[in-house]
Every structure is written in structure tokens, then in C-alpha cells.
């Protein structure tokens, strides 16, 4: 098939994240199966307007600030000039509402919808714009097929009015050649708690810092690593200083892939306190590296953690319970190793080749 994919950004964009990894892992496997794939996305400073990367033809127009406004014009021209059998529309920010101006079979891919979560991250006016941009989604896309990455997102979309029979679930995979367990790599000498990911307000990493302050009262030798960049980083550093624990909290920022994997393997527990996620790929990656996880019991994260088997869940925002869970892991080696073993078995179920095959089966039914 000749497939047109639509996403806000491509993986080379400096702002790219998990949604771009997810889509392009799947697109590359479509190419390997002989399908022709064109990805239409926004541009960024220094980017080529067109190029081919790993078999995917990438066309970039507009910017991340106006892409939803310029996309309809360019998409109409593109669809008129080429015969596409199917479009894959990835909704990971504002929907493009392509059924209003394109007549093409469409599979809608949704990592997760923002809903009211957006107000936790950005100013009210922009949040209001994004929130209400999602509102017409059901009316416009009701006849389309949806593919999501977690049971929580499927439930969310179904509650909004999309028929259940139009929703399929394909979980994300991981690259086991990168994220894997190495018995020769030992844990840090000091009990080490890790947060790894983008540092955004809605990720609620401030909750972890507050819990860590309480952890230190019981385990003064413990350390916290917050690995990753984001616009909320300065406020986290200020919080650590205000709590007088900045000497125990490390902010390495961006690290190489090799260093990232080593930090995951050597940490005693990885904590993900986010308000909402599409899935929780970082939980699976940590499990695959032999590290147990603690996560907020929220949409997405609760789908990627089997409580008391691969990790532990706690009520979102409950600092006391987060503290208790962390202490339970770093203070009981036998319990930690049990969870690590469960995590390794759980992570072994997820790989991109399997995800690609399942996604292809969904896609090919629509393209017939």
C-alpha cells in the first residue's frame, strides 16, 4: 500500500518524544514489509523540507506553532497529486480533523488525549485552546477506526463516544538490544532513586522530591537522580534547595543512550509520578534493565505496571504513600529482587516487531 502518515513532529525534531518513537518504530516496520510510507509533519530550524530516513519519505512544512493551520492546504495538494491507499493520523496534540477535508480511509492513532490535564502544564489561554480543540473529536472521527497504546486510552475514547468496535489496542514495544538486563552491572553503593524522562510540570517530579525529603529521614545515605531536560527543571532545583536536600539530588540533564541504560540498571528503583500518560514505556524499559518501578496509579502508568508483581502503584499525589513504597523497595532487598524478577518477565512480552505485526493487521483491514 501507499501510506500517508500525519504527525505533529518527526523523530529528528528536537522536541520529539515518545509519540514520535512509537509512530516511527511502526512505520519502519511497514516499510520493511514492502509498503511505501510518506510522513507529513512540521519543520524546525535546520531541517530539510524533504528527505528519506530509513525508508520513510519525510515532508516537512510549517512549524510546531502553526502546523495544524498550514497542514490542511498542503495535505489536500499531496493527496490530489498522489494516490494514497490509507492515512495514519497520529493525534498527540491538537487533532487535524482531516475527515473534514480529505476523503481517504483513515486509522487514527492516539497515545493519549490531554483533556483537563493540559491545564496542569501550560497557561490557561493556551490550555483552553487545546482543551476545546479536542471537543469535536467524536463527531468528526466517529466513523474512523482508532488504534491506541493502552487500555486506559481505549476507555477514555470510548467514554467520549467512539464505538468500542472501532478501537484496537497495540501496546508499545521496546528495543531489547538496548534495554536489557546485565548481571555483571551492580546497583549503586548507596540506595538510589531515579526519575528519567522529560521534566514537565504535569510529570509531577516535585512530588518525588518532596517524598525523597521524607525518605532521607529514614535512609540518610539515599540519593535521587533526576535525569532529563525540560522547562520545569529550574523549579525542581529551587525546590531541592528550599528543602535543603540539594546535596542529595543530582540533575545530570540529558545523557547519552549508553549512560541512560547504565543509570537505569544501577538504580534501585525508578519512580514515575506523572498525572497521566499514554502507556508508561519508561516503566517497561526500567523493568527490562532489571530495575523495579513505582508509579502513580493513573491512566497509562497503571497499564504498564502490575502492582506488587512488576512494581508498586500509589494514589497520585499521595506523598506519604509514595514515601512508604520507596522505603519498602530500598529497605528490603528480597522484596526488591522479587519485583525485579517479575519486571523482567513482564518486559519480555513487549517488542516492536510484535507491535508492528499487530499494527499491520489493524491497518490492512482498513486499507482493503
N, C-alpha and C positions, 0 to 999 in steps of 0.2 A: 504493500500500500504506500501511497504518497501521503505522509502525515505532516500536518501543521501543528506545532506546539506553541502555546502562548503563555509566557510568564513575565512577571514584572522585571526580573533580572536574570542574567545567566551566571554561571558559576565563576566566571573570571571577574565579575563585578566586585569591587572591594566591599560592598555592602551585602554580598551574598551570604546565605546561612543555610540552615538545614533544609528548607524548602527547595532550594536550588540543588543541593546534593541529591535529595530524593528524586526530583524530576529527571535530572540528567543521568543518574545511575540507570533509571528505567529507559530513557531514550537511547542510551548507548547500547543497551541490550536489544532494542528494536532494530537498530542499525545492523547489529551482528546477525540478526535473523533475516536480513535482506530488505527491510523496509527503508524507504527514503524519508529522512526526517529533516524538517526545517523548524528552527526555533526562532520565534519573533519576540524580541524583548527590548527593554530600554537601553540606551547607551550611557557611557560615562567618560570622563576626561581621559584621552589617550587611547580609547577603544576604536577598533576598526569598525566601519559601518557594516561590513560583511566579512566573514571568514568561516572556515570549516575546522572544527575541533573534534577529533576522534570520530569522524564520520558525520557529525551533526553540523549542518549548514546553519550558521547563526546570522540573523539580520537584526541590526540594532537601529532604533530610531527614537527620537525624543530623549528625555532624561527621566530620572526616577521621580522628578517633581511634576512632570506633565504627561507621563506616558499614557495614562488612561484617557487623556484628552486627544492625543495625536494618534493613538493606536487605531481607532475605527477607520480613519481615512486611509492609512497605509494597509490595513488588513483587507479592506474592500478591493483595493488595487491588486494586492497579492493574490487573493482568491480568484479575481477575474482573469489574471494573467496565467495562473497555473491551476491545474485540476487536482485538488486535494480530495482524498477519499474520507478523511477524518480529521477533526481538530481535537487536540487535547488542551483544554483551558485550565490552567493552574490558578486557583483563587487563593492567594496567600496574603493579599492586601485588599484593595478595593476591587470588586468584580468588574469585568469589562462589559458584561451584558451583551455578548456577541449574538445571541439569538435574535436581537432586535434589528441587526443589520447584516447578518450573514446567514445563508441557507446552506448549512453543511452539518453532517452528523457530528455531534459533539460529546466528548466524555469530559466531565467536569471533575478535576482533581482538587481535593480540599484537605490540606494539612490540618487546619482548624480555623474557625471563624472567630473574630475578635469579640463581637457583641459589646457588652459593657466593660470588658477587660481593657479596652482601648483607653478608657479614662484614667486607668492606673499608670499609663505610660506617657501620655502627651497632654498638651494643653486642651482646655475644654472645647475651644472652637474647632480645632483640627479633629479632636475626638468626636465631636458632634457630627462633623462632615463624614468621617469614616463610618460611624455607627449608622447613620441614616443612609449611607451608600449601600449598606448590606440589606436594608429593609426590603427592597423589591425582589430579592434573590429568588424566593419561592415562585412568585408569579412569572418571572421571566424564564427561569430554568426548569420549571416543573416537569416538562416533557423530556428533559435530558437525563442521561444516566450519570450517576455520581460515583466516584471512587475515593475512599477515604483511608486514612492510615491507622485509625483506632476505633474501637467500639464507642468511645465517648463522643467522637466527632460524628459517627453514624447516628447516635442517639440525638445529638444536638440538631442535626439536619432534619431528622425525622420529626422532631418536636416542632420544627418550623413549618412542616407541611409537605416535605418531599416524600413521596411514597416509598415505603421500605423496600419494595421490589426493585426500585431504581437505584438502590445504594449497595455498593460492594465494598468489601474491606480487604486491602492488601497491606500487611504490615511492612514496615521498612526492613531493610537488611543491614548488615554491617560487613565491612571488609575484614574477613578473618585473617588475611595475610598481614594486616596491620594490627588489629585489635585481637590479641591472643594472650594466653597465659604462658609465662616463662617461670618455671620453678626455681631457676637459678637467681631470679631477681627477688631480693629480700625486702620486706617492709622497712620503712624508715625506723631509726632507733627510737625516736620519740613518737608517741601516738599522734598521727597526722590526719586531719580532716580536710577534705578537698571540695571546693566548688570549681567546676570547669565549664565555661560557656560564655556567651555574650553577657556583658554586665549592663543590664537594662533594669529600669525601675520595677517593672512587673515581675521580674525574676525573683524579687524579694530576698536578695542576698543580705540585706540589712537584718533580716530575721536570723540568719545564720550567725552573723557577727554578735548579735545580742545573746543568742544561745551559747555561743562559744565563750562569752564572758562568764557564764554560769558554769560551763564545763571546767574552766580553769580553776574554779573554787574547789573542785574535787580532784582534778588531774592537772596540777600546775605546770607539768612538763609538756602538755599537749601543744600542738601547733596547728594553725589554719593557713591553708594556701587557697587564694582566690586567683585562679588562672583564667585570663581572658581580658578583652578590652571592651569598652562601651562608655556611653556618656554618663553613666551613673557611678563610675569609678571614683571620681573626686569626692563624692558624698560618702562613699563607703570608707575611704581613707580618713575622712574627717570624723566619721562615727567611731572608728577604731581608736583614734586619738582621744576623742571625748570620753570613751570608756576606759582609757588608759591601758589598752592592750595592744597598741600598735607594734610593740616589740615582738609580739607573738603571732602577728598576722602578716603574711607575705603576699605581695601583689606582683607576681612576675610579669603580668601583662600577657602579650602574645608570645607564644613559644612555638618552636618547630614541632612538626608531627612526631619526630623521634623523641623529643623531650616530653611532649604531651603524654605519649604512651608510657614512658618511664615513670612519670609522676603518678599516673593512674595506677600502675602496677604497684608502686611503692607506698601509696596512701593506704591507711587502714579503713577508711570509709569515705565515700563520695556522697555529698548531700545536695539535693535539688529542691529548693524551697519555693519554686515558681507558683504563681497564681493559676496558670493554665498553660498547657502545651498541646501540640497535636498528637504526640506519641510519647516522647521521652527517650530518644535514641541514645542520649548520653548515658542513661541507665544501663542499656544493653551493652554499650561499649565498655563501661566500667566492669560489668559482670564478666564480659569476655576476657578481660585482663586479670580476672581473679580478685576483684575488689567489690565488696558488698556496697549497697546503696541505701540511703534514707531519703524519702521523698514525700512531699506534701500529697495528701490524698485528694487530688484534684483531677479533672478531665485530662486525659493523655498520660500523665505520670502514673496514675493508678492502673492504667492498662499495661504499662511496661514493667511493673513491679508486682510480684506475687508476695503479698505480705507474710512475713515470717518464714519465707522459703528462699527468695532471692534477695530480699532486703526487708526494710521496715517502712511502713506508712504512718504518718501522723496527721492530725487535723491541720489544715492550712492556717498559718498564723499563730499556732499554739506554741509559743516559745518554750514553755515548761516541758511539753511532751517531746519537742524536738531535742531538747537537752537530755531528757531521760533516754531517748533512743540512741543518741550519740554515746552516752556513757555506757549503755548496755553493750554496744558493739566494741568500743575500745577497751572496756574493762573486763571482758570475758572472751578470752582467746578461743575457747571451744565453741562458743556460740557464733563468733565471727567466722571461724573456719567452716561451720555448718552452712552458714548463709553464703559464703564464697563458693562452696561446692554446689549449692542449689543454683547460684547465679551462673556458674559455668555451664551447667546442664541446660538452663533456660536460654542463655545466649546462643548456644549451639543450634537452636532452632531457626535463627534468623540469618539469612544471607541474601545478597542482591540477586543472585541467579534465580533463586526460588521466587523472590518478589517479582522479578522480570517475567518469569513464566506465567505467574498468576495474573499479572497486569496485562500481558499479551492476550490471555484468554478472554478477559473482560473486553479489551479493546477490539479484538477481532469480531466479536459478536455484534458490535455496533457498526463496524465498518463494512459488514456484508451487505 
